[in-house]
Amino acid sequence: MNNLSTTTKAAILLTAAAQASTMLLFMYASVSKLLEMKTFQGQLSGSPLLKGFALPLSWLVPAAEILVCLLLCFRSTLRTGLILALVLLAAFSIYIIAILTGQAPIPCSCGGVLASMSWTEHLTFNLFFIGLLIAAILWGKPRS
């Protein structure tokens, strides 16, 4: 018989949902960037906020996204992975807000399906994931 309380089961489910969805998001995003590296570098270079950092960022961003995925694979590093994912999404969201408040339109440097979103849609998408990650970090529990 399972003696876990409903609250504990919900916390485990919350963590598993955050873990799985974040892994899918970051793996998809990193692979898209790596497969279209020249395009990604060009988009970063076209941003007045990032042009001086385009080359290192073009490798650091997908590397950080892959690192998040690896950290999320193991129970012992799950919380660290959730926190790093939160930090990355917060940084991406701050960048989006800077773009939305600027004058010139800047193309999205995201890959695949995410590239078809408007900046406002992308910010909403990020804020949803930020909320999920905060909830998982604060109230979640890894599966035993």
N, CA, C and O atoms as CSV, one atom per row, in Angstrom:
chain,resi,resn,atom,element,x,y,z
A,1,MET,N,N,0.845,-1.169,0.000
A,1,MET,CA,C,0.000,0.000,0.000
A,1,MET,C,C,0.896,1.239,0.000
A,1,MET,O,O,1.942,1.273,0.648
A,2,ASN,N,N,0.461,2.239,-0.733
A,2,ASN,CA,C,1.224,3.474,-0.850
A,2,ASN,C,C,0.793,4.445,0.238
A,2,ASN,O,O,-0.378,4.818,0.307
A,3,ASN,N,N,1.723,4.856,1.085
A,3,ASN,CA,C,1.416,5.734,2.212
A,3,ASN,C,C,1.705,7.205,1.930
A,3,ASN,O,O,1.694,8.018,2.854
A,4,LEU,N,N,1.962,7.560,0.681
A,4,LEU,CA,C,2.246,8.951,0.363
A,4,LEU,C,C,0.977,9.780,0.456
A,4,LEU,O,O,-0.087,9.360,0.000
A,5,SER,N,N,1.095,10.943,1.042
A,5,SER,CA,C,-0.056,11.839,1.133
A,5,SER,C,C,-0.356,12.433,-0.239
A,5,SER,O,O,0.479,12.393,-1.144
A,6,THR,N,N,-1.536,12.972,-0.375
A,6,THR,CA,C,-1.924,13.625,-1.622
A,6,THR,C,C,-0.994,14.787,-1.934
A,6,THR,O,O,-0.638,15.009,-3.091
A,7,THR,N,N,-0.603,15.525,-0.911
A,7,THR,CA,C,0.311,16.655,-1.099
A,7,THR,C,C,1.665,16.178,-1.609
A,7,THR,O,O,2.243,16.797,-2.502
A,8,THR,N,N,2.171,15.094,-1.055
A,8,THR,CA,C,3.455,14.547,-1.494
A,8,THR,C,C,3.361,14.049,-2.932
A,8,THR,O,O,4.270,14.272,-3.731
A,9,LYS,N,N,2.265,13.376,-3.257
A,9,LYS,CA,C,2.075,12.905,-4.633
A,9,LYS,C,C,2.026,14.081,-5.603
A,9,LYS,O,O,2.606,14.020,-6.688
A,10,ALA,N,N,1.337,15.149,-5.215
A,10,ALA,CA,C,1.255,16.337,-6.070
A,10,ALA,C,C,2.634,16.971,-6.248
A,10,ALA,O,O,2.973,17.425,-7.341
A,11,ALA,N,N,3.426,17.003,-5.180
A,11,ALA,CA,C,4.774,17.578,-5.253
A,11,ALA,C,C,5.666,16.750,-6.176
A,11,ALA,O,O,6.456,17.304,-6.940
A,12,ILE,N,N,5.543,15.438,-6.105
A,12,ILE,CA,C,6.323,14.553,-6.978
A,12,ILE,C,C,5.897,14.744,-8.432
A,12,ILE,O,O,6.741,14.806,-9.326
A,13,LEU,N,N,4.587,14.838,-8.665
A,13,LEU,CA,C,4.067,15.053,-10.013
A,13,LEU,C,C,4.524,16.406,-10.564
A,13,LEU,O,O,4.901,16.507,-11.731
A,14,LEU,N,N,4.490,17.427,-9.737
A,14,LEU,CA,C,4.945,18.763,-10.132
A,14,LEU,C,C,6.408,18.730,-10.562
A,14,LEU,O,O,6.765,19.291,-11.598
A,15,THR,N,N,7.241,18.086,-9.781
A,15,THR,CA,C,8.665,17.991,-10.102
A,15,THR,C,C,8.877,17.217,-11.394
A,15,THR,O,O,9.671,17.621,-12.243
A,16,ALA,N,N,8.167,16.106,-11.543
A,16,ALA,CA,C,8.311,15.297,-12.754
A,16,ALA,C,C,7.866,16.076,-13.991
A,16,ALA,O,O,8.495,15.983,-15.045
A,17,ALA,N,N,6.784,16.842,-13.864
A,17,ALA,CA,C,6.303,17.650,-14.990
A,17,ALA,C,C,7.316,18.732,-15.354
A,17,ALA,O,O,7.598,18.956,-16.532
A,18,ALA,N,N,7.858,19.399,-14.344
A,18,ALA,CA,C,8.864,20.439,-14.592
A,18,ALA,C,C,10.116,19.823,-15.208
A,18,ALA,O,O,10.694,20.377,-16.143
A,19,GLN,N,N,10.523,18.687,-14.682
A,19,GLN,CA,C,11.723,18.007,-15.170
A,19,GLN,C,C,11.559,17.607,-16.639
A,19,GLN,O,O,12.406,17.932,-17.471
A,20,ALA,N,N,10.482,16.909,-16.952
A,20,ALA,CA,C,10.283,16.399,-18.311
A,20,ALA,C,C,10.079,17.527,-19.322
A,20,ALA,O,O,10.691,17.520,-20.390
A,21,SER,N,N,9.231,18.486,-18.993
A,21,SER,CA,C,8.949,19.560,-19.952
A,21,SER,C,C,10.171,20.453,-20.165
A,21,SER,O,O,10.410,20.916,-21.280
A,22,THR,N,N,10.934,20.696,-19.121
A,22,THR,CA,C,12.138,21.519,-19.257
A,22,THR,C,C,13.198,20.785,-20.069
A,22,THR,O,O,13.890,21.395,-20.884
A,23,MET,N,N,13.327,19.487,-19.850
A,23,MET,CA,C,14.277,18.705,-20.647
A,23,MET,C,C,13.900,18.751,-22.127
A,23,MET,O,O,14.761,18.952,-22.983
A,24,LEU,N,N,12.620,18.567,-22.424
A,24,LEU,CA,C,12.178,18.620,-23.820
A,24,LEU,C,C,12.445,19.994,-24.430
A,24,LEU,O,O,12.973,20.097,-25.537
A,25,LEU,N,N,12.082,21.034,-23.708
A,25,LEU,CA,C,12.272,22.398,-24.198
A,25,LEU,C,C,13.745,22.693,-24.467
A,25,LEU,O,O,14.096,23.164,-25.549
A,26,PHE,N,N,14.603,22.422,-23.493
A,26,PHE,CA,C,16.008,22.789,-23.625
A,26,PHE,C,C,16.744,21.893,-24.616
A,26,PHE,O,O,17.652,22.364,-25.301
A,27,MET,N,N,16.382,20.626,-24.710
A,27,MET,CA,C,17.028,19.758,-25.693
A,27,MET,C,C,16.624,20.193,-27.103
A,27,MET,O,O,17.466,20.279,-27.997
A,28,TYR,N,N,15.338,20.465,-27.294
A,28,TYR,CA,C,14.857,20.936,-28.595
A,28,TYR,C,C,15.548,22.249,-28.975
A,28,TYR,O,O,16.028,22.402,-30.098
A,29,ALA,N,N,15.596,23.185,-28.040
A,29,ALA,CA,C,16.197,24.494,-28.313
A,29,ALA,C,C,17.689,24.366,-28.630
A,29,ALA,O,O,18.182,25.001,-29.563
A,30,SER,N,N,18.402,23.552,-27.861
A,30,SER,CA,C,19.850,23.425,-28.083
A,30,SER,C,C,20.154,22.734,-29.407
A,30,SER,O,O,21.040,23.170,-30.142
A,31,VAL,N,N,19.436,21.671,-29.717
A,31,VAL,CA,C,19.672,20.961,-30.979
A,31,VAL,C,C,19.341,21.866,-32.163
A,31,VAL,O,O,20.073,21.886,-33.152
A,32,SER,N,N,18.241,22.615,-32.068
A,32,SER,CA,C,17.874,23.548,-33.144
A,32,SER,C,C,18.979,24.573,-33.376
A,32,SER,O,O,19.324,24.871,-34.519
A,33,LYS,N,N,19.527,25.107,-32.301
A,33,LYS,CA,C,20.599,26.103,-32.422
A,33,LYS,C,C,21.858,25.481,-33.026
A,33,LYS,O,O,22.500,26.086,-33.885
A,34,LEU,N,N,22.208,24.287,-32.585
A,34,LEU,CA,C,23.421,23.637,-33.090
A,34,LEU,C,C,23.284,23.246,-34.561
A,34,LEU,O,O,24.245,23.355,-35.323
A,35,LEU,N,N,22.096,22.793,-34.964
A,35,LEU,CA,C,21.883,22.414,-36.360
A,35,LEU,C,C,21.874,23.624,-37.291
A,35,LEU,O,O,22.223,23.510,-38.467
A,36,GLU,N,N,21.484,24.757,-36.776
A,36,GLU,CA,C,21.417,26.001,-37.558
A,36,GLU,C,C,22.379,27.040,-36.977
A,36,GLU,O,O,22.016,28.205,-36.814
A,37,MET,N,N,23.598,26.615,-36.667
A,37,MET,CA,C,24.554,27.473,-35.970
A,37,MET,C,C,24.831,28.780,-36.712
A,37,MET,O,O,24.861,29.842,-36.090
A,38,LYS,N,N,25.032,28.721,-38.018
A,38,LYS,CA,C,25.333,29.947,-38.777
A,38,LYS,C,C,24.170,30.930,-38.680
A,38,LYS,O,O,24.382,32.130,-38.502
A,39,THR,N,N,22.958,30.432,-38.793
A,39,THR,CA,C,21.773,31.288,-38.667
A,39,THR,C,C,21.699,31.874,-37.267
A,39,THR,O,O,21.447,33.067,-37.099
A,40,PHE,N,N,21.919,31.035,-36.264
A,40,PHE,CA,C,21.875,31.481,-34.870
A,40,PHE,C,C,22.919,32.572,-34.628
A,40,PHE,O,O,22.618,33.593,-34.010
A,41,GLN,N,N,24.137,32.360,-35.111
A,41,GLN,CA,C,25.192,33.363,-34.954
A,41,GLN,C,C,24.825,34.668,-35.660
A,41,GLN,O,O,25.067,35.755,-35.137
A,42,GLY,N,N,24.240,34.549,-36.849
A,42,GLY,CA,C,23.828,35.738,-37.590
A,42,GLY,C,C,22.746,36.521,-36.863
A,42,GLY,O,O,22.770,37.751,-36.842
A,43,GLN,N,N,21.794,35.804,-36.267
A,43,GLN,CA,C,20.724,36.472,-35.522
A,43,GLN,C,C,21.271,37.158,-34.277
A,43,GLN,O,O,20.862,38.272,-33.952
A,44,LEU,N,N,22.187,36.503,-33.584
A,44,LEU,CA,C,22.801,37.134,-32.412
A,44,LEU,C,C,23.604,38.367,-32.825
A,44,LEU,O,O,23.578,39.389,-32.138
A,45,SER,N,N,24.311,38.269,-33.941
A,45,SER,CA,C,25.103,39.403,-34.439
A,45,SER,C,C,24.212,40.574,-34.834
A,45,SER,O,O,24.629,41.730,-34.763
A,46,GLY,N,N,22.976,40.270,-35.254
A,46,GLY,CA,C,22.043,41.315,-35.657
A,46,GLY,C,C,21.395,42.041,-34.500
A,46,GLY,O,O,20.713,43.046,-34.702
A,47,SER,N,N,21.596,41.555,-33.305
A,47,SER,CA,C,21.013,42.198,-32.126
A,47,SER,C,C,21.956,43.271,-31.607
A,47,SER,O,O,23.113,42.983,-31.299
A,48,PRO,N,N,21.472,44.516,-31.505
A,48,PRO,CA,C,22.349,45.562,-30.973
A,48,PRO,C,C,22.765,45.297,-29.524
A,48,PRO,O,O,23.785,45.812,-29.066
A,49,LEU,N,N,21.985,44.504,-28.812
A,49,LEU,CA,C,22.308,44.191,-27.417
A,49,LEU,C,C,23.409,43.137,-27.296
A,49,LEU,O,O,24.120,43.093,-26.292
A,50,LEU,N,N,23.549,42.285,-28.322
A,50,LEU,CA,C,24.443,41.128,-28.197
A,50,LEU,C,C,25.552,41.054,-29.236
A,50,LEU,O,O,26.384,40.150,-29.173
A,51,LYS,N,N,25.586,41.976,-30.185
A,51,LYS,CA,C,26.480,41.805,-31.339
A,51,LYS,C,C,27.939,41.577,-30.956
A,51,LYS,O,O,28.622,40.811,-31.636
A,52,GLY,N,N,28.433,42.192,-29.923
A,52,GLY,CA,C,29.821,42.000,-29.518
A,52,GLY,C,C,30.092,40.651,-28.864
A,52,GLY,O,O,31.244,40.253,-28.693
A,53,PHE,N,N,29.028,39.956,-28.502
A,53,PHE,CA,C,29.166,38.675,-27.796
A,53,PHE,C,C,28.609,37.507,-28.607
A,53,PHE,O,O,28.477,36.400,-28.085
A,54,ALA,N,N,28.282,37.744,-29.873
A,54,ALA,CA,C,27.573,36.749,-30.678
A,54,ALA,C,C,28.303,35.411,-30.762
A,54,ALA,O,O,27.691,34.363,-30.558
A,55,LEU,N,N,29.580,35.433,-31.055
A,55,LEU,CA,C,30.304,34.169,-31.234
A,55,LEU,C,C,30.358,33.341,-29.953
A,55,LEU,O,O,29.973,32.172,-29.983
A,56,PRO,N,N,30.819,33.897,-28.826
A,56,PRO,CA,C,30.834,33.052,-27.624
A,56,PRO,C,C,29.427,32.636,-27.175
A,56,PRO,O,O,29.228,31.507,-26.728
A,57,LEU,N,N,28.457,33.540,-27.292
A,57,LEU,CA,C,27.091,33.190,-26.881
A,57,LEU,C,C,26.496,32.093,-27.755
A,57,LEU,O,O,25.709,31.273,-27.281
A,58,SER,N,N,26.872,32.079,-29.032
A,58,SER,CA,C,26.316,31.072,-29.936
A,58,SER,C,C,26.709,29.654,-29.521
A,58,SER,O,O,26.017,28.695,-29.865
A,59,TRP,N,N,27.794,29.517,-28.798
A,59,TRP,CA,C,28.206,28.210,-28.281
A,59,TRP,C,C,27.816,28.030,-26.811
A,59,TRP,O,O,27.456,26.929,-26.395
A,60,LEU,N,N,27.888,29.096,-26.035
A,60,LEU,CA,C,27.578,28.998,-24.602
A,60,LEU,C,C,26.099,28.715,-24.335
A,60,LEU,O,O,25.768,27.940,-23.439
A,61,VAL,N,N,25.213,29.339,-25.106
A,61,VAL,CA,C,23.778,29.143,-24.859
A,61,VAL,C,C,23.367,27.684,-25.078
A,61,VAL,O,O,22.779,27.092,-24.174
A,62,PRO,N,N,23.653,27.073,-26.247
A,62,PRO,CA,C,23.268,25.662,-26.377
A,62,PRO,C,C,24.015,24.743,-25.406
A,62,PRO,O,O,23.462,23.738,-24.958
A,63,ALA,N,N,25.268,25.078,-25.078
A,63,ALA,CA,C,26.005,24.266,-24.097
A,63,ALA,C,C,25.321,24.326,-22.736
A,63,ALA,O,O,25.197,23.304,-22.061
A,64,ALA,N,N,24.878,25.510,-22.330
A,64,ALA,CA,C,24.170,25.654,-21.050
A,64,ALA,C,C,22.842,24.910,-21.086
A,64,ALA,O,O,22.442,24.304,-20.092
A,65,GLU,N,N,22.158,24.952,-22.226
A,65,GLU,CA,C,20.883,24.232,-22.350
A,65,GLU,C,C,21.098,22.720,-22.250
A,65,GLU,O,O,20.303,22.021,-21.622
A,66,ILE,N,N,22.158,22.223,-22.858
A,66,ILE,CA,C,22.478,20.790,-22.762
A,66,ILE,C,C,22.877,20.436,-21.331
A,66,ILE,O,O,22.496,19.380,-20.827
A,67,LEU,N,N,23.634,21.301,-20.679
A,67,LEU,CA,C,24.004,21.073,-19.280
A,67,LEU,C,C,22.757,20.955,-18.408
A,67,LEU,O,O,22.688,20.082,-17.543
A,68,VAL,N,N,21.775,21.822,-18.625
A,68,VAL,CA,C,20.516,21.730,-17.874
A,68,VAL,C,C,19.904,20.349,-18.069
A,68,VAL,O,O,19.490,19.711,-17.102
A,69,CYS,N,N,19.845,19.887,-19.309
A,69,CYS,CA,C,19.260,18.568,-19.583
A,69,CYS,C,C,20.005,17.462,-18.843
A,69,CYS,O,O,19.385,16.565,-18.273
A,70,LEU,N,N,21.319,17.526,-18.852
A,70,LEU,CA,C,22.112,16.511,-18.144
A,70,LEU,C,C,21.866,16.566,-16.639
A,70,LEU,O,O,21.724,15.527,-15.994
A,71,LEU,N,N,21.816,17.766,-16.079
A,71,LEU,CA,C,21.566,17.906,-14.639
A,71,LEU,C,C,20.182,17.383,-14.261
A,71,LEU,O,O,19.995,16.838,-13.173
A,72,LEU,N,N,19.218,17.549,-15.157
A,72,LEU,CA,C,17.854,17.093,-14.872
A,72,LEU,C,C,17.709,15.570,-14.956
A,72,LEU,O,O,16.689,15.020,-14.539
A,73,CYS,N,N,18.710,14.901,-15.484
A,73,CYS,CA,C,18.649,13.435,-15.623
A,73,CYS,C,C,18.882,12.685,-14.316
A,73,CYS,O,O,18.488,11.525,-14.189
A,74,PHE,N,N,19.505,13.324,-13.365
A,74,PHE,CA,C,19.913,12.627,-12.152
A,74,PHE,C,C,19.262,13.239,-10.922
A,74,PHE,O,O,19.185,14.460,-10.785
A,75,ARG,N,N,18.800,12.384,-10.041
A,75,ARG,CA,C,18.132,12.849,-8.824
A,75,ARG,C,C,19.045,13.763,-8.000
A,75,ARG,O,O,18.591,14.754,-7.428
A,76,SER,N,N,20.323,13.420,-7.948
A,76,SER,CA,C,21.259,14.192,-7.119
A,76,SER,C,C,21.518,15.598,-7.663
A,76,SER,O,O,21.943,16.475,-6.910
A,77,THR,N,N,21.272,15.830,-8.954
A,77,THR,CA,C,21.511,17.151,-9.545
A,77,THR,C,C,20.229,17.802,-10.067
A,77,THR,O,O,20.279,18.842,-10.723
A,78,LEU,N,N,19.093,17.191,-9.774
A,78,LEU,CA,C,17.814,17.687,-10.283
A,78,LEU,C,C,17.540,19.123,-9.849
A,78,LEU,O,O,17.199,19.966,-10.678
A,79,ARG,N,N,17.686,19.401,-8.573
A,79,ARG,CA,C,17.407,20.754,-8.070
A,79,ARG,C,C,18.343,21.787,-8.716
A,79,ARG,O,O,17.908,22.883,-9.071
A,80,THR,N,N,19.609,21.441,-8.865
A,80,THR,CA,C,20.561,22.333,-9.526
A,80,THR,C,C,20.136,22.586,-10.971
A,80,THR,O,O,20.216,23.714,-11.456
A,81,GLY,N,N,19.689,21.546,-11.651
A,81,GLY,CA,C,19.211,21.695,-13.026
A,81,GLY,C,C,17.993,22.591,-13.127
A,81,GLY,O,O,17.893,23.412,-14.039
A,82,LEU,N,N,17.061,22.436,-12.185
A,82,LEU,CA,C,15.871,23.292,-12.168
A,82,LEU,C,C,16.257,24.753,-11.932
A,82,LEU,O,O,15.710,25.656,-12.566
A,83,ILE,N,N,17.195,24.975,-11.023
A,83,ILE,CA,C,17.637,26.346,-10.724
A,83,ILE,C,C,18.362,26.956,-11.929
A,83,ILE,O,O,18.121,28.113,-12.272
A,84,LEU,N,N,19.246,26.188,-12.571
A,84,LEU,CA,C,19.951,26.702,-13.748
A,84,LEU,C,C,18.966,27.003,-14.879
A,84,LEU,O,O,19.107,28.010,-15.573
A,85,ALA,N,N,17.980,26.140,-15.065
A,85,ALA,CA,C,16.950,26.392,-16.081
A,85,ALA,C,C,16.204,27.685,-15.770
A,85,ALA,O,O,15.924,28.478,-16.669
A,86,LEU,N,N,15.885,27.892,-14.501
A,86,LEU,CA,C,15.207,29.120,-14.080
A,86,LEU,C,C,16.067,30.349,-14.383
A,86,LEU,O,O,15.564,31.351,-14.892
A,87,VAL,N,N,17.349,30.274,-14.074
A,87,VAL,CA,C,18.261,31.398,-14.326
A,87,VAL,C,C,18.334,31.697,-15.830
A,87,VAL,O,O,18.274,32.857,-16.237
A,88,LEU,N,N,18.462,30.655,-16.649
A,88,LEU,CA,C,18.534,30.862,-18.097
A,88,LEU,C,C,17.245,31.469,-18.640
A,88,LEU,O,O,17.285,32.412,-19.431
A,89,LEU,N,N,16.106,30.932,-18.218
A,89,LEU,CA,C,14.831,31.470,-18.699
A,89,LEU,C,C,14.607,32.899,-18.227
A,89,LEU,O,O,14.036,33.710,-18.956
A,90,ALA,N,N,15.048,33.211,-17.022
A,90,ALA,CA,C,14.944,34.592,-16.529
A,90,ALA,C,C,15.817,35.514,-17.381
A,90,ALA,O,O,15.391,36.610,-17.743
A,91,ALA,N,N,17.030,35.077,-17.701
A,91,ALA,CA,C,17.924,35.887,-18.544
A,91,ALA,C,C,17.327,36.075,-19.940
A,91,ALA,O,O,17.347,37.180,-20.481
A,92,PHE,N,N,16.793,34.992,-20.524
A,92,PHE,CA,C,16.165,35.096,-21.837
A,92,PHE,C,C,14.977,36.060,-21.776
A,92,PHE,O,O,14.762,36.842,-22.702
A,93,SER,N,N,14.214,36.004,-20.695
A,93,SER,CA,C,13.037,36.869,-20.545
A,93,SER,C,C,13.434,38.334,-20.393
A,93,SER,O,O,12.773,39.215,-20.943
A,94,ILE,N,N,14.497,38.597,-19.661
A,94,ILE,CA,C,14.994,39.976,-19.529
A,94,ILE,C,C,15.427,40.501,-20.899
A,94,ILE,O,O,15.169,41.657,-21.235
A,95,TYR,N,N,16.079,39.657,-21.679
A,95,TYR,CA,C,16.471,40.032,-23.041
A,95,TYR,C,C,15.234,40.356,-23.882
A,95,TYR,O,O,15.222,41.349,-24.610
A,96,ILE,N,N,14.204,39.528,-23.785
A,96,ILE,CA,C,12.970,39.763,-24.540
A,96,ILE,C,C,12.329,41.084,-24.126
A,96,ILE,O,O,11.879,41.848,-24.980
A,97,ILE,N,N,12.283,41.356,-22.837
A,97,ILE,CA,C,11.714,42.623,-22.357
A,97,ILE,C,C,12.515,43.801,-22.910
A,97,ILE,O,O,11.936,44.813,-23.305
A,98,ALA,N,N,13.835,43.675,-22.939
A,98,ALA,CA,C,14.677,44.741,-23.506
A,98,ALA,C,C,14.359,44.949,-24.985
A,98,ALA,O,O,14.331,46.083,-25.461
A,99,ILE,N,N,14.120,43.868,-25.704
A,99,ILE,CA,C,13.766,43.968,-27.121
A,99,ILE,C,C,12.393,44.624,-27.284
A,99,ILE,O,O,12.210,45.499,-28.130
A,100,LEU,N,N,11.434,44.192,-26.465
A,100,LEU,CA,C,10.075,44.736,-26.564
A,100,LEU,C,C,10.017,46.221,-26.241
A,100,LEU,O,O,9.160,46.935,-26.762
A,101,THR,N,N,10.912,46.691,-25.394
A,101,THR,CA,C,10.913,48.111,-25.036
A,101,THR,C,C,11.794,48.936,-25.967
A,101,THR,O,O,11.800,50.165,-25.886
A,102,GLY,N,N,12.540,48.273,-26.851
A,102,GLY,CA,C,13.407,48.975,-27.801
A,102,GLY,C,C,12.633,49.427,-29.027
A,102,GLY,O,O,11.434,49.175,-29.155
A,103,GLN,N,N,13.331,50.091,-29.913
A,103,GLN,CA,C,12.706,50.669,-31.105
A,103,GLN,C,C,12.762,49.739,-32.319
A,103,GLN,O,O,11.778,49.615,-33.048
A,104,ALA,N,N,13.891,49.097,-32.536
A,104,ALA,CA,C,14.078,48.314,-33.752
A,104,ALA,C,C,13.614,46.875,-33.568
A,104,ALA,O,O,13.891,46.261,-32.538
A,105,PRO,N,N,12.908,46.334,-34.562
A,105,PRO,CA,C,12.543,44.918,-34.477
A,105,PRO,C,C,13.787,44.044,-34.654
A,105,PRO,O,O,14.625,44.305,-35.517
A,106,ILE,N,N,13.888,43.030,-33.844
A,106,ILE,CA,C,15.038,42.128,-33.871
A,106,ILE,C,C,14.505,40.720,-34.091
A,106,ILE,O,O,13.572,40.307,-33.403
A,107,PRO,N,N,15.079,39.966,-35.039
A,107,PRO,CA,C,14.591,38.609,-35.270
A,107,PRO,C,C,14.882,37.702,-34.078
A,107,PRO,O,O,15.871,37.880,-33.366
A,108,CYS,N,N,14.016,36.749,-33.882
A,108,CYS,CA,C,14.202,35.786,-32.795
A,108,CYS,C,C,15.371,34.879,-33.145
A,108,CYS,O,O,15.488,34.417,-34.280
A,109,SER,N,N,16.222,34.630,-32.185
A,109,SER,CA,C,17.361,33.738,-32.409
A,109,SER,C,C,17.058,32.334,-31.903
A,109,SER,O,O,17.962,31.535,-31.661
A,110,CYS,N,N,15.775,32.052,-31.750
A,110,CYS,CA,C,15.346,30.731,-31.303
A,110,CYS,C,C,15.276,29.812,-32.507
A,110,CYS,O,O,15.223,30.265,-33.651
A,111,GLY,N,N,15.276,28.540,-32.241
A,111,GLY,CA,C,15.216,27.592,-33.330
A,111,GLY,C,C,13.854,26.940,-33.467
A,111,GLY,O,O,13.035,26.965,-32.548
A,112,GLY,N,N,13.630,26.357,-34.632
A,112,GLY,CA,C,12.447,25.550,-34.874
A,112,GLY,C,C,11.129,26.276,-34.686
A,112,GLY,O,O,10.971,27.424,-35.099
A,113,VAL,N,N,10.191,25.593,-34.058
A,113,VAL,CA,C,8.837,26.103,-33.852
A,113,VAL,C,C,8.848,27.386,-33.029
A,113,VAL,O,O,8.039,28.281,-33.274
A,114,LEU,N,N,9.741,27.487,-32.067
A,114,LEU,CA,C,9.794,28.667,-31.202
A,114,LEU,C,C,10.092,29.938,-31.992
A,114,LEU,O,O,9.705,31.028,-31.570
A,115,ALA,N,N,10.769,29.815,-33.125
A,115,ALA,CA,C,11.105,30.988,-33.939
A,115,ALA,C,C,9.864,31.627,-34.551
A,115,ALA,O,O,9.897,32.799,-34.924
A,116,SER,N,N,8.774,30.876,-34.659
A,116,SER,CA,C,7.553,31.427,-35.255
A,116,SER,C,C,6.726,32.243,-34.259
A,116,SER,O,O,5.746,32.878,-34.650
A,117,MET,N,N,7.100,32.235,-32.993
A,117,MET,CA,C,6.365,33.008,-31.985
A,117,MET,C,C,6.747,34.479,-32.056
A,117,MET,O,O,7.875,34.829,-32.405
A,118,SER,N,N,5.784,35.335,-31.717
A,118,SER,CA,C,6.111,36.753,-31.558
A,118,SER,C,C,6.900,36.900,-30.255
A,118,SER,O,O,6.939,35.983,-29.434
A,119,TRP,N,N,7.528,38.070,-30.077
A,119,TRP,CA,C,8.277,38.301,-28.834
A,119,TRP,C,C,7.346,38.248,-27.625
A,119,TRP,O,O,7.727,37.730,-26.575
A,120,THR,N,N,6.138,38.776,-27.763
A,120,THR,CA,C,5.186,38.757,-26.645
A,120,THR,C,C,4.769,37.326,-26.323
A,120,THR,O,O,4.688,36.949,-25.154
A,121,GLU,N,N,4.504,36.529,-27.355
A,121,GLU,CA,C,4.161,35.119,-27.134
A,121,GLU,C,C,5.327,34.382,-26.483
A,121,GLU,O,O,5.136,33.554,-25.593
A,122,HIS,N,N,6.521,34.693,-26.936
A,122,HIS,CA,C,7.705,34.036,-26.376
A,122,HIS,C,C,7.885,34.398,-24.901
A,122,HIS,O,O,8.241,33.548,-24.085
A,123,LEU,N,N,7.638,35.657,-24.570
A,123,LEU,CA,C,7.738,36.080,-23.173
A,123,LEU,C,C,6.695,35.358,-22.324
A,123,LEU,O,O,7.005,34.903,-21.222
A,124,THR,N,N,5.474,35.248,-22.819
A,124,THR,CA,C,4.414,34.526,-22.101
A,124,THR,C,C,4.806,33.063,-21.896
A,124,THR,O,O,4.630,32.516,-20.807
A,125,PHE,N,N,5.331,32.441,-22.932
A,125,PHE,CA,C,5.803,31.055,-22.876
A,125,PHE,C,C,6.880,30.908,-21.801
A,125,PHE,O,O,6.828,29.990,-20.982
A,126,ASN,N,N,7.855,31.818,-21.810
A,126,ASN,CA,C,8.928,31.784,-20.810
A,126,ASN,C,C,8.387,31.971,-19.401
A,126,ASN,O,O,8.810,31.280,-18.474
A,127,LEU,N,N,7.453,32.904,-19.238
A,127,LEU,CA,C,6.893,33.164,-17.905
A,127,LEU,C,C,6.142,31.949,-17.372
A,127,LEU,O,O,6.171,31.682,-16.171
A,128,PHE,N,N,5.469,31.208,-18.257
A,128,PHE,CA,C,4.815,29.967,-17.829
A,128,PHE,C,C,5.860,28.996,-17.279
A,128,PHE,O,O,5.683,28.431,-16.200
A,129,PHE,N,N,6.946,28.806,-18.025
A,129,PHE,CA,C,7.998,27.885,-17.574
A,129,PHE,C,C,8.677,28.383,-16.306
A,129,PHE,O,O,9.022,27.585,-15.435
A,130,ILE,N,N,8.870,29.682,-16.193
A,130,ILE,CA,C,9.456,30.243,-14.973
A,130,ILE,C,C,8.567,29.924,-13.778
A,130,ILE,O,O,9.064,29.527,-12.725
A,131,GLY,N,N,7.259,30.094,-13.932
A,131,GLY,CA,C,6.323,29.763,-12.848
A,131,GLY,C,C,6.381,28.292,-12.482
A,131,GLY,O,O,6.395,27.943,-11.302
A,132,LEU,N,N,6.415,27.424,-13.488
A,132,LEU,CA,C,6.504,25.981,-13.248
A,132,LEU,C,C,7.796,25.634,-12.514
A,132,LEU,O,O,7.784,24.838,-11.575
A,133,LEU,N,N,8.901,26.225,-12.937
A,133,LEU,CA,C,10.189,25.945,-12.295
A,133,LEU,C,C,10.231,26.450,-10.857
A,133,LEU,O,O,10.734,25.759,-9.972
A,134,ILE,N,N,9.711,27.645,-10.621
A,134,ILE,CA,C,9.680,28.167,-9.251
A,134,ILE,C,C,8.855,27.249,-8.360
A,134,ILE,O,O,9.263,26.930,-7.243
A,135,ALA,N,N,7.700,26.824,-8.853
A,135,ALA,CA,C,6.852,25.920,-8.067
A,135,ALA,C,C,7.580,24.607,-7.777
A,135,ALA,O,O,7.532,24.108,-6.653
A,136,ALA,N,N,8.249,24.051,-8.778
A,136,ALA,CA,C,8.966,22.786,-8.579
A,136,ALA,C,C,10.129,22.947,-7.606
A,136,ALA,O,O,10.388,22.061,-6.792
A,137,ILE,N,N,10.827,24.073,-7.689
A,137,ILE,CA,C,11.956,24.309,-6.778
A,137,ILE,C,C,11.463,24.478,-5.347
A,137,ILE,O,O,12.057,23.937,-4.415
A,138,LEU,N,N,10.380,25.226,-5.170
A,138,LEU,CA,C,9.880,25.510,-3.819
A,138,LEU,C,C,9.109,24.350,-3.203
A,138,LEU,O,O,9.273,24.055,-2.019
A,139,TRP,N,N,8.268,23.691,-3.997
A,139,TRP,CA,C,7.358,22.695,-3.421
A,139,TRP,C,C,7.557,21.287,-3.948
A,139,TRP,O,O,6.975,20.342,-3.416
A,140,GLY,N,N,8.357,21.133,-4.970
A,140,GLY,CA,C,8.505,19.825,-5.585
A,140,GLY,C,C,9.357,18.866,-4.780
A,140,GLY,O,O,10.114,19.258,-3.892
A,141,LYS,N,N,9.209,17.603,-5.120
A,141,LYS,CA,C,10.011,16.537,-4.514
A,141,LYS,C,C,10.390,15.574,-5.630
A,141,LYS,O,O,9.541,15.182,-6.430
A,142,PRO,N,N,11.669,15.190,-5.687
A,142,PRO,CA,C,12.042,14.204,-6.703
A,142,PRO,C,C,11.455,12.840,-6.375
A,142,PRO,O,O,11.201,12.508,-5.217
A,143,ARG,N,N,11.246,12.057,-7.436
A,143,ARG,CA,C,10.767,10.684,-7.231
A,143,ARG,C,C,11.838,9.886,-6.516
A,143,ARG,O,O,13.031,10.115,-6.714
A,144,SER,N,N,11.406,8.942,-5.680
A,144,SER,CA,C,12.393,8.112,-4.979
A,144,SER,C,C,12.906,7.032,-5.888
A,144,SER,O,O,13.746,6.229,-5.481
